[in-house]
Amino acid sequence: MSGIKFYINQLFRLNHLRNHYIRFGWKGIVLYLSIIFAGRAKQIILNHKEFRYPIRLRTKSSDINTFYQVIFNLDYDIPVSQEPNVILDLGANIGLASVYFLNKYPQSAVIAVEPEESNFNMLQLNLNGYSKFFAYQKAIWNKPAFLEVKESELGNWAYTVKEGSNQSKKSIEAITINQIIEQHSISQIDILKIDIEGSEIELFSCDYEKWLPITKIIIIELHDWMREGCAKQFFSTLVKYDFKLLHKGENLICYMK
């Protein structure tokens, strides 16, 4: 029986090698082997013609899973009627969605928001060199506030935030979409990507009347499995507007009309 399992595992590995070659050529095979045999290496670096600058991933973190979702499986590759000019990446993690958007739509400006410090540091490494990019190490919220970042057993892609009563050494400043609009003189948000680990409840509960009508496409991952009520709050707000809904991977894609 153990022999059968061994050969099945080998077949799975060969299939993974094949898929990596199809996606990235020989560099895909190098990437796959680097992940499997990472050993003590702290980072893996992917250089590929698809991206203007190298992509860096931490080996002992959820960066690898994020990479497979965003870059390898192209979770944010969606139909658009025209090339976007302004993209907001809320819950940017290590910046892979921003990397994808900036290479897919080189004329667009991307604004990213990520509260957790170690993720934000990786984001800066991955986005260093891109000119039409701006990043906030803050948490997205529905009002100005100070929030506390809470760690998760799920790793670096599942940090959550909660509102604190006072500013402290551990708190982080919140930022609203309306503040981003004002600071960057935005008249239209072409793509609004949201992956904020349950804070969609606050985001869609109030103070959306200015930014939601000027948003053309929303790509959102809802987190009811982490915090009950995310989907209910999102859809109770969205039904006030006209939209078309699609699904891809873990994301809902809303085309606002």
N, C-alpha and C positions, 0 to 999 in steps of 0.2 A: 504493500500500500504506500509506503514511504517513497518507493521508486516512482510510482505513478505521480505522486504529488511533486516530486522533483522535476519530472518531465513537463508537467503542467505549468510549473513555475517558470521553467525555461522557455516554454512557448509564449507565456505572457510577456516575458522579458524581450523576446524577439519581436513580438507585436509592438511593444513600447518603442523599441529601437526603430522599427519600421515607421511608426507614427512620427517620431522625432525627426527622422530623415525626410519624410514627406513635408513636414512643417518648416524645418530650418536647414535641410540639406545635411552635409557632413558636420556642420557646427551643432546641429541638433543632436547628433549621436554623441559628440563631445560633451554637450550639456547634460545629456542623460547619464552618461558615465560619471561625470563630475558630481552629479547629485547622489548617485548610488555609492560612489567611493569617496565621498567628501572627507571622511576621516576627521582630522582636527581642523580642517579649513573652516574659517569663520564666514567666508563669503564665496559666492560663485558669481562669475562675471560672464555675461553673454554679449558678444560683439556680433552683430548681424547687419546686413545691408538694409534690412527693413527699418532699422532704427538709426537715427543720426548719432546717437551717443550710447555708450555701454549701459547695460542694465545690471544692477547689483542686487543680489539676494543673500540674506542671512541663511546659513544652512540649518541652524537649530532654532527654527521659528516657523511661523505660518506663512512666511514669504513665498515658499515653494508652492504651496497650495494656491495662494493668491495669483502667482505667476501663471499657473496652469489655467485658472479660470479666466483671467483677464487677457493675457498675451497668447497663450497656446491655443485655448479654445475660442478666443475672440468673442467674449461675452458682450462686448460693447460695439460689436460690428452690426449696426442696425441700418435700415433704409432711411435715407434723408432726401428731401426734395431739392435741397440746395446746400452748398457747403456752409457749415456754421461759422459765425464770426466770434461768438462769445460762448464759452463753455464753463460751467461751474462744477467743480469736483468736490463734493461735500462728503467728508469721511474718506480722505484721499489715501490713508494708510501710507505705504511707501512710494506712492506716486505712479503706480503702473497704469492706472486708467488715464492719468494725465499724459504719460509717455505715449500710450496708444493714440489718444486724441491728437496730440501735437504732431505725430508722424502721419496719421491718417488725414488730418486736415491742417496742413502746414501754415495756412493763412489765418488760422483761428488763434484767439487769445484764450488761455486757460487760467482760471483762478482756482486754486486748491485750498482746502481747509482741513487741517488735521491737528487734533489736540495733543496726542501722546508724543512725548519728546523723542524716544528712540525711533519711532516710526517717522517722525518729522525729519530727523537727521538723515535717515535713509532716503527719504523723499528728496531732500536737497542734493544728495549725491546723484540720484537718478535723473534729476531735472537740471543739474548744473550744465549750462551750455545753451539751453533753450532760451531764446530771447523773449518770446511772447508768452511769458509765464510769470505768475505771481502767486506766492504761497503765504498763508497765515497759519502760525502755530496757535490756533484758537479752536474753540468748539462752536459749532453752529447751534443757534438757539433762537427763540422767538422774541427775545428782548435782551438788552444789555444786562449782564450778570457775571458773577464769578462761579465757576463750576469745579467740581472735584472729579478727577479721572479715576475710575475704578478698574482694577485689574480683573482679568477673566481667566478661568481655567482653560479656555479655548485658545489662548495665545495672543499674539500681537495683532490679529485681525478682529478682535472682539472686545476691545476696550470700550467701556461705557462711561457716561458722565451723569452727574446729578447736581442739582443746584445747591450751593452752600449758603449759609446765612451771612457769612462774612468772608472777606478776602483773607487768605492765609498763604504760607509758603508753598503749600501743596495745591492751591487752587490755580485755575487757568481762566483767562478772560474769554467770555463768549463774544460771538459776533453774529449779527443777523444778516439775512439776505438783503434787507433794505439798506443796511450800512454798506455792504459790498457794492450795491447798485449806485449809491451816492458817491462813494469814494472813487469808483472807476467810471462814473458818468455812463452807466449802461442803460440803453433804451430798450434792448431786447435780449433775453436769454435764449439762445438757440438750443442748447442742451443743458439740462440740469440733472446731473448724476448725484444720487443720494444713497449713501450706505453708512448710516449713522447709528447703528446698533441700538435701536429703540427710541432714539430722540426724535423720530418722525412724529411721535405723538405731540410733542411740544411744537415742532416746526409747523404742523398743519392744524394746530388748535386755534391759533389767532394770528393777527397781524400779517396775513398772507395776501390781503386785498390789493397791494401794490405790485408785488413781484409775480404772483401767479398768473394774472392776465397777460403779462408780457413774456411768459415762458412758452416756448414752442414744443419742446420734447422733454419729458421727464423719464429718466431711467432710475428706478428705485428698487431696492431690496427691502422688503418688509420683515420685521423681526418679532412676530408674535410668539415665536418659540422662546424668545428671550424675555419679552415683555408684552403681556396681553393687552390688546387694545390698539396696536399699531395699525393694522389693516382697517379697523372700524373708523379710527380717526382720519386716516388718509382718504378713504372713500367717502366719508360723510362730508368732507370738504370738497373733494373732486367732483362730486355729483352736482355741485352748484355751477359747473362749467361744462362745456361741450367737449368731448374727447373720444378718441378711439384707442382701444387697449389691445396690446400684444404681449406675448410672454416669450422670454428667452433665457435659458439657464435658470438662475435664481432671481432674475430681474423681471419686473413689469415695465413695459415701455408704453408711455402714455403720449399720444400725439394730440396736443391741444389745438382746438379749432377756434 
